[in-house]
């Protein structure tokens, strides 16, 4: 959509062209290439954005100015030399402020060069932090003061220190740093890094973990995070881990904020930090602290990282995340703080569900391309459902880790019912993952029990423990699966669980271990499961005869696999209202079990 501005561009020959503005699609290589050229001419780069606009010569379609929003931060404001007398930067910022207001963003920040200070101040911004090559301003004049007043309310007597911590998630190394630091001060403040889209663990999760970890430490206070300390606003390069020329400026701005506003409010005279042997950007940040903070009267104390006892490896959150996402769950659990362990188990469970959802294309199932044979679901809804289930998986892991005996089935069932309600709330009443919640929750409880009691977490023990847990549950009477069980006499979800998911351990898991490093392995696993599972979802939708044909079609495609044929099958199943949801659940469960078992 083009919107005419009140500006005219005067060309050297005297012609006057109207200037229009429009939103720039963030998925368009063509338009983004134009933006990147303009940014390069202005000595800027393009960080991740969620909104971008441009101003164009209406006659030639030449990009004259641009600007964007990354969260609540205005970025990428640039104007071509031919249009710098027209105040297009001011018009861009006004449009972005309007967009931010419509999106409910109460405080907008901006990074810019020092020479642009007057322009932004004239538009209602005020200075928050400054570095040699950049300044940071914000639009809400009271926002920083409110946060400083909050910090002032936390003041303690004596010598006070601070740690700014992302804890994504909290590790045994973080606990070591906290304990060494609190020994050296009368009171220690831990400032938790605010939320940002690059963190694997949400702010709420990280806050809950840290709160539990420090609750018995009488000289430690957990401080709420903000945009004013190592946030995506003050230090975006920290989260994308790219050391560049702009990183030094981000470091300087962030430390200026800490020294000028945060430290005085808390009466902090010592800043503690762990040594950084791996990450170049974090090491540069540490060096910046040593260089800049002492000039502001703040002592920087760098504590050597805690090392793994059996290995000469430092424990770090980045290494833990790499182990977790790389299929080395037990290694990640070994490095985690005890308070983080249930959350890590939960991440492993939701990651398996997410892997199934991301697999695209899939026959009749929701994926990135379409909603499959579902009129009430889409990819975004399924993601919301998975996020909601994470809370229940975390609670299941907590319950299973606090008893030397098998977890109480009544308690697990209650958590499951609460989880189902959370799922339905997130999906506005759509049953997206009820079967997956039962299967994954049961298997998660069994795996956590084995890990907690230090029994071997191998396939034999896990299958047996799942079967023992499932034996305690009663058969529900009001589900589609129960109806199909009575109508066709086929095994339902509980029957499969009571065998310890024998088909999974005997067929699908060995198949996956053999195929996982080959091309199209996940597609082949899904088709193998479809060809061998009695899927009550398919039976419920199309009956016994067509369900048998679905198994045959999956077997044929597995033996003659091409993506084109898979896409064609997807179209057929969408048209015929066939959705192999049971196979999808078993695919996710197979991936989870493969990640947790030691053999």
C-alpha positions in Angstrom: 0.0 0.0 0.0 1.4 3.4 -1.0 0.6 6.5 1.1 1.4 9.9 -0.3 3.4 12.2 2.0 3.4 16.0 1.8 7.0 16.0 0.6 8.3 16.7 -2.9 11.7 15.7 -4.3 13.3 18.3 -6.4 15.6 16.9 -9.1 18.6 18.7 -10.6 16.6 19.5 -13.7 13.9 21.2 -11.7 11.3 18.4 -11.8 9.4 17.7 -8.6 8.4 14.2 -7.8 5.9 13.2 -5.0 7.3 11.0 -2.2 5.3 8.0 -1.0 5.8 5.6 1.9 5.0 1.9 2.2 5.7 -1.1 4.4 8.6 -3.2 3.1 8.0 -6.9 3.2 10.6 -8.6 5.4 10.6 -11.7 3.2 11.4 -9.9 0.0 15.0 -10.3 -1.1 14.5 -7.6 -3.8 13.3 -4.9 -1.4 15.7 -5.8 1.4 18.6 -5.6 -1.1 17.6 -1.9 -1.7 17.4 -1.3 2.0 20.9 -2.8 2.6 22.4 -0.6 -0.1 20.9 2.5 1.6 22.1 1.4 5.1 25.6 0.7 3.8 25.8 4.2 2.3 24.8 5.5 5.8 27.4 3.2 7.6 24.7 1.1 9.1 23.8 -2.6 9.1 20.4 -4.4 9.2 19.7 -6.3 12.5 16.6 -8.5 12.8 13.4 -6.4 12.5 9.7 -7.1 12.8 8.6 -4.0 10.9 10.2 -2.0 8.1 9.0 1.0 6.1 10.5 3.0 3.2 9.9 6.3 1.5 10.1 6.3 -2.3 10.2 8.6 -5.3 6.7 7.9 -6.7 7.9 8.5 -10.3 11.1 6.3 -10.2 10.4 4.0 -7.2 13.8 4.9 -5.9 14.2 4.2 -2.1 14.9 7.6 -0.5 14.7 6.7 3.3 13.9 3.8 5.5 13.5 2.8 9.1 12.3 -0.1 11.2 11.3 -1.5 14.5 13.1 -4.4 16.2 10.8 -5.1 19.2 10.4 -1.7 20.8 13.6 -0.2 19.4 13.7 2.1 16.3 16.5 1.0 14.0 17.9 1.4 10.5 16.8 5.0 10.0 18.7 6.1 6.9 18.2 8.8 4.3 19.8 9.0 0.8 21.9 12.1 0.1 19.5 13.4 -2.5 16.7 13.7 0.2 18.5 14.9 3.3 17.0 18.4 3.2 13.4 17.0 3.4 13.3 15.9 7.0 12.4 12.3 5.9 14.1 10.9 9.0 11.7 12.8 11.2 8.7 11.5 9.1 10.0 8.0 9.3 10.4 8.2 13.1 6.8 9.6 13.4 5.4 6.7 11.4 7.3 4.2 13.5 6.1 5.8 16.8 2.5 5.5 15.5 3.1 1.8 14.6 4.6 1.2 18.1 1.7 2.8 19.8 -0.8 0.7 17.7 1.2 -2.4 18.8 0.8 -1.4 22.5 4.5 -0.6 23.0 4.6 2.0 25.8 8.3 2.9 25.6 10.3 3.2 22.4 14.1 3.3 22.3 16.5 4.3 19.6 20.2 4.0 18.8 21.6 6.7 16.7 24.8 8.7 16.0 25.5 11.5 18.4 25.0 14.1 15.7 21.3 13.0 15.5 20.7 13.8 19.2 18.9 17.2 18.5 16.5 15.6 16.0 15.3 12.9 18.4 15.1 15.2 21.4 12.9 17.5 19.3 10.6 14.5 18.7 10.1 13.8 22.5 13.0 11.5 23.1 15.5 12.0 25.9 19.1 10.7 26.4 19.6 7.5 28.4 23.2 6.5 27.6 26.0 7.6 25.4 29.2 6.1 23.9 31.8 7.6 21.7 30.1 6.5 18.4 26.4 6.2 19.5 23.8 7.3 21.9 20.6 5.7 23.2 17.4 7.6 23.8 13.9 6.6 24.8 10.5 8.1 24.3 9.0 7.6 27.8 10.7 10.2 30.0 9.7 8.4 33.2 10.6 4.8 32.3 14.2 4.9 33.4 13.3 6.8 36.6 10.7 4.2 37.5 13.2 1.4 37.2 15.8 3.4 39.2 13.2 4.0 41.9 12.6 0.3 42.0 16.3 -0.4 42.4 16.6 2.2 45.1 13.9 0.5 47.1 16.1 -2.6 47.2 19.1 -0.9 48.7 21.0 -2.7 51.5 23.7 -1.6 53.9 27.4 -2.5 53.8 29.5 -3.4 50.8 27.2 -4.4 47.9 28.1 -6.2 44.7 26.2 -7.2 41.5 26.1 -9.9 38.9 24.2 -9.3 35.7 23.1 -12.8 34.6 21.3 -14.2 31.7 21.1 -17.8 33.2 19.8 -19.4 30.0 19.5 -21.7 31.9 21.1 -21.6 35.4 24.1 -24.0 35.6 26.3 -25.3 38.3 28.8 -22.8 37.0 26.4 -19.9 37.8 25.8 -21.2 41.3 29.6 -21.4 41.8 29.9 -17.7 40.7 27.1 -16.6 42.9 28.5 -18.3 46.0 32.0 -17.0 45.4 30.7 -13.5 44.9 28.4 -13.4 47.9 31.3 -14.4 50.1 33.1 -11.1 49.2 30.3 -8.7 49.9 27.7 -7.9 52.6 24.9 -8.1 50.0 24.8 -9.4 46.4 22.3 -8.3 43.8 21.6 -10.6 40.8 20.2 -8.6 37.9 18.4 -11.0 35.6 18.7 -10.2 31.9 15.4 -9.3 30.4 13.5 -11.4 27.9 14.4 -11.6 24.2 13.6 -13.9 21.3 17.0 -15.4 21.2 16.8 -17.1 24.6 16.0 -20.8 24.8 14.4 -20.3 28.2 11.9 -17.5 28.8 12.2 -14.8 31.3 9.5 -16.3 33.5 11.3 -19.7 33.4 14.7 -18.2 34.2 13.3 -16.0 36.9 11.6 -19.0 38.6 14.7 -21.1 38.4 16.9 -18.3 39.9 14.3 -17.4 42.6 14.3 -21.0 43.8 18.1 -21.2 43.7 18.7 -18.1 45.9 15.8 -18.4 48.3 17.9 -19.7 51.1 20.8 -17.3 50.4 20.1 -14.5 53.0 22.5 -12.0 51.5 21.3 -12.3 47.9 18.5 -10.4 46.2 17.1 -11.3 42.7 16.5 -8.1 40.8 13.9 -7.9 38.0 15.4 -7.4 34.6 14.8 -4.4 32.3 15.9 -3.0 28.9 18.6 -1.1 30.7 21.0 -4.0 31.3 22.4 -6.5 28.7 19.1 -6.4 26.9 18.1 -6.7 23.2 17.7 -2.9 23.4 21.1 -2.0 24.9 23.2 -4.9 23.7 21.6 -6.7 20.8 24.8 -8.2 19.5 25.1 -10.2 22.8 22.2 -12.4 21.9 23.2 -13.0 18.3 26.8 -13.6 19.4 28.4 -11.7 16.5 31.5 -9.7 17.5 31.7 -6.7 15.2 32.6 -3.0 15.1 29.2 -2.2 16.6 29.7 -4.6 19.5 32.2 -2.3 21.2 29.6 0.5 21.0 26.9 -1.7 22.5 29.3 -2.7 25.3 30.1 0.9 26.0 26.4 2.0 26.1 25.4 -0.9 28.3 28.2 -0.2 30.8 27.5 3.5 30.8 23.9 2.7 31.8 25.1 0.4 34.6 27.6 2.9 36.0 25.5 6.0 35.7 22.1 4.7 36.8 21.9 1.1 38.0 25.0 0.9 40.3 24.3 4.2 42.1 20.6 3.2 42.7 21.7 -0.1 44.3 24.9 1.4 46.0 26.9 -1.2 44.2 30.7 -0.9 44.4 31.7 -4.3 43.0 30.7 -6.0 39.7 31.3 -9.8 39.6 31.7 -11.7 36.4 32.8 -15.2 35.4 35.8 -15.7 33.2 35.1 -16.5 29.5 37.3 -19.0 27.8 35.1 -19.6 24.7 32.9 -16.8 23.6 34.8 -13.9 21.9 32.0 -11.4 22.4 31.5 -12.2 26.1 35.3 -12.0 26.6 35.2 -8.5 25.0 32.4 -7.5 27.3 34.5 -8.6 30.3 37.4 -6.6 29.0 35.2 -3.6 28.6 34.1 -3.9 32.2 37.7 -4.0 33.4 38.5 -0.9 31.3 35.5 1.3 31.9 33.9 0.5 35.3 36.9 1.3 37.5 36.9 4.8 36.1 33.4 5.1 37.7 34.5 3.8 41.1 33.2 0.2 40.5 35.7 -2.7 41.1 35.4 -5.5 38.6 36.1 -9.0 40.0 36.5 -11.8 37.5 36.0 -15.3 39.0 37.5 -18.3 37.1 34.8 -20.6 35.7 33.8 -23.7 37.6 35.2 -26.8 35.7 33.7 -30.2 35.2 35.3 -32.5 37.8 35.9 -35.4 35.4 37.0 -33.2 32.5 39.0 -30.1 32.1 36.0 -28.3 30.6 34.4 -25.1 32.0 30.7 -25.3 32.7 28.7 -22.7 30.7 25.1 -22.2 29.7 26.1 -22.1 26.0 27.7 -25.5 26.3 24.6 -26.8 28.1 22.3 -25.5 25.4 24.5 -27.0 22.7 24.3 -30.4 24.5 20.5 -30.1 24.9 19.8 -29.2 21.3 22.4 -31.6 20.1 20.7 -34.7 21.6 23.0 -35.0 24.6 20.4 -34.5 27.2 22.1 -36.3 30.1 25.2 -34.2 29.6 23.0 -31.1 29.8 21.4 -32.3 33.0 24.8 -33.0 34.5 25.9 -29.3 34.0 22.5 -27.8 35.1 21.8 -26.3 38.5 19.3 -28.6 40.3 16.6 -25.9 40.0 17.0 -26.0 36.2 16.6 -29.7 35.8 12.8 -30.0 35.5 12.9 -27.1 32.9 15.5 -28.9 30.8 13.4 -32.1 30.8 10.5 -30.0 29.7 12.5 -28.5 26.9 13.5 -31.9 25.7 9.8 -33.0 25.5 8.6 -29.8 23.8 11.5 -29.9 21.4 10.4 -33.4 20.2 6.8 -32.1 19.7 8.2 -29.0 17.8 10.3 -31.2 15.6 7.2 -33.1 14.5 5.3 -29.9 13.9 8.2 -28.4 11.9 8.5 -31.4 9.6 7.1 -30.2 6.3 5.3 -31.4 4.2 3.3 -34.1 6.1 0.3 -36.0 4.8 -2.9 -34.5 6.3 -1.1 -33.0 9.3 -0.5 -29.4 10.3 2.9 -28.2 9.1 4.6 -25.0 8.0 2.8 -25.0 4.7 -0.8 -25.8 5.6 -3.2 -26.9 8.2 -3.6 -30.4 6.8 -7.0 -32.0 7.2 -7.9 -29.5 10.0 -10.1 -26.5 9.7 -9.6 -25.5 13.3 -5.8 -25.7 13.6 -2.8 -24.0 12.0 1.0 -23.9 12.7 0.8 -20.9 15.0 -2.0 -22.5 17.1 0.1 -25.8 17.4 3.1 -23.8 18.6 1.0 -22.1 21.2 -0.2 -25.5 22.4 3.3 -26.8 22.7 4.4 -23.8 24.7 1.4 -24.3 27.0 2.3 -28.0 27.5 5.8 -27.0 28.6 4.5 -25.9 32.0 2.9 -29.3 32.7 6.0 -31.2 31.5 8.0 -29.2 34.0 5.6 -30.0 36.8 5.7 -33.7 35.9 9.5 -33.7 36.0 9.4 -32.0 39.4 7.0 -34.6 40.8 9.0 -37.5 39.4 12.3 -36.2 40.7 11.1 -35.8 44.3 10.3 -39.4 45.1 12.5 -42.5 45.3 9.5 -44.6 44.3 7.4 -44.5 41.1 5.6 -41.2 40.8 2.1 -41.2 42.1 -0.3 -41.7 39.2 -3.1 -39.8 40.8 -0.8 -36.7 41.1 0.4 -37.2 37.5 -3.2 -37.5 36.3 -4.1 -34.3 38.0 -1.2 -32.5 36.4 -2.3 -33.9 33.1 -5.9 -32.6 33.5 -4.5 -29.2 34.4 -2.2 -29.3 31.4 -5.1 -30.2 29.2 -7.0 -27.1 30.4 -3.9 -24.9 29.8 -3.7 -26.3 26.3 -7.4 -25.6 25.6 -7.0 -22.1 26.9 -4.0 -21.5 24.7 -5.8 -22.9 21.6 -9.3 -21.4 22.4 -10.8 -24.8 23.0 -9.2 -26.8 20.2 -7.8 -30.2 21.2 -4.4 -30.1 19.6 -2.2 -32.3 21.8 -4.3 -34.3 24.2 -2.9 -37.7 23.1 0.7 -36.3 23.0 0.3 -34.9 26.5 -0.6 -38.3 27.9 2.1 -40.3 26.0 4.9 -37.7 26.5 3.9 -37.0 30.1 4.0 -40.7 31.0 7.3 -41.3 29.3 8.8 -38.2 30.8 7.8 -39.2 34.3 9.4 -42.7 33.7 12.6 -41.2 32.4 13.0 -38.6 35.2 12.3 -41.4 37.7 15.1 -43.5 36.3 17.5 -40.6 36.1 16.7 -39.4 39.7 17.2 -42.9 41.2 20.4 -43.4 39.2 19.0 -46.5 37.4 20.3 -47.0 33.9 18.3 -44.9 31.5 18.3 -47.5 28.7 15.6 -48.8 26.5 14.9 -51.9 28.7 14.5 -49.9 31.9 12.5 -47.1 30.3 10.0 -49.4 28.6 9.5 -51.4 31.7 9.0 -48.2 33.8 6.5 -46.8 31.3 4.5 -50.0 31.5 4.5 -50.0 35.3 3.2 -46.4 35.4 0.6 -47.0 32.8 -0.8 -50.0 34.7 -1.9 -47.5 37.4 -4.2 -45.5 35.1 -7.8 -46.4 34.4 -9.3 -46.4 30.9 -11.2 -43.2 30.0 -14.6 -43.7 28.6 -15.2 -40.3 26.8 -12.5 -40.1 24.2 -12.5 -40.9 20.5 -9.9 -43.5 21.1 -12.0 -45.3 23.7 -15.0 -45.3 21.3 -12.8 -46.7 18.5 -11.5 -49.3 21.0 -15.0 -50.5 21.7 -16.1 -50.3 18.1 -13.2 -52.1 16.4 -11.5 -53.9 19.3 -8.2 -52.2 18.4 -5.7 -51.1 21.1 -6.0 -47.5 22.3 -3.6 -45.0 23.8 -3.7 -46.7 27.3 -3.3 -50.2 25.8 -0.2 -49.0 23.9 1.2 -47.4 27.0 0.6 -50.5 29.1 2.9 -52.4 26.8 5.5 -49.8 27.4 5.1 -48.7 23.8 6.4 -52.0 22.6 5.9 -51.2 19.0 8.0 -48.0 19.4 10.9 -49.7 21.2 10.8 -52.8 19.0 10.3 -51.2 15.6 10.3 -47.4 15.3 13.2 -46.6 17.6 15.6 -49.1 15.9 14.4 -47.8 12.5 15.2 -44.3 13.6 18.6 -45.1 14.9 19.5 -46.8 11.7 18.1 -44.0 9.4 18.6 -40.8 11.4 21.7 -39.7 9.5 20.3 -40.4 6.1 18.5 -38.0 3.8 14.7 -37.6 4.5 15.1 -39.7 7.7 12.2 -37.9 9.6 9.9 -38.3 6.6 10.7 -42.0 6.4 10.2 -42.5 10.2 6.8 -40.9 9.9 5.8 -43.1 7.0 7.1 -46.2 8.8 5.0 -45.4 11.8 2.0 -44.7 9.6 2.4 -48.0 7.9 2.6 -50.1 11.1 0.4 -48.2 13.7 -3.3 -48.7 14.2 -4.0 -45.0 14.2 -7.3 -44.4 16.0 -7.4 -40.9 14.7 -7.6 -42.2 11.1 -10.1 -44.9 12.1 -12.3 -42.2 13.7 -12.3 -40.1 10.6 -12.6 -42.6 7.8 -13.3 -46.0 9.1 -11.5 -49.4 9.1 -11.3 -50.0 5.3 -9.8 -46.6 4.4 -7.5 -46.7 7.5 -6.0 -50.0 6.1 -5.5 -48.3 2.8 -3.7 -45.4 4.5 -1.2 -47.9 6.0 -0.6 -49.5 2.6 -0.1 -46.1 1.0 2.4 -45.1 3.6 4.3 -48.4 3.1 4.3 -47.9 -0.6 5.6 -44.3 -0.3 8.3 -45.4 2.2 9.6 -47.9 -0.3 9.4 -45.4 -3.2 10.0 -42.1 -1.5 10.0 -38.7 -3.2 9.0 -35.4 -1.8 6.7 -34.8 -4.8 4.7 -38.0 -3.9 4.5 -37.0 -0.3 3.1 -33.6 -1.3 0.6 -35.3 -3.5 -0.5 -37.6 -0.6 -0.9 -34.5 1.6 -3.3 -33.0 -1.0 -5.3 -36.3 -1.2 -5.5 -36.6 2.6 -6.6 -33.0 3.0 -9.3 -33.5 0.5 -10.4 -36.8 2.2 -10.2 -35.4 5.7 -7.5 -37.9 6.8 -5.2 -36.9 9.6 -2.8 -39.5 11.0 -2.5 -37.7 14.4 -1.6 -40.8 16.3 1.4 -41.4 14.0 2.4 -37.7 14.6 2.3 -38.2 18.4 4.4 -41.4 18.1 6.9 -39.7 15.9 7.5 -37.0 18.6 7.6 -39.7 21.3 10.2 -41.7 19.3 12.4 -38.6 19.0 12.1 -37.9 22.7 13.0 -41.4 23.7 16.0 -41.4 21.3 17.2 -38.3 23.0 17.0 -39.6 26.6 18.1 -43.2 26.3 21.7 -44.0 26.7 21.5 -46.9 24.3 
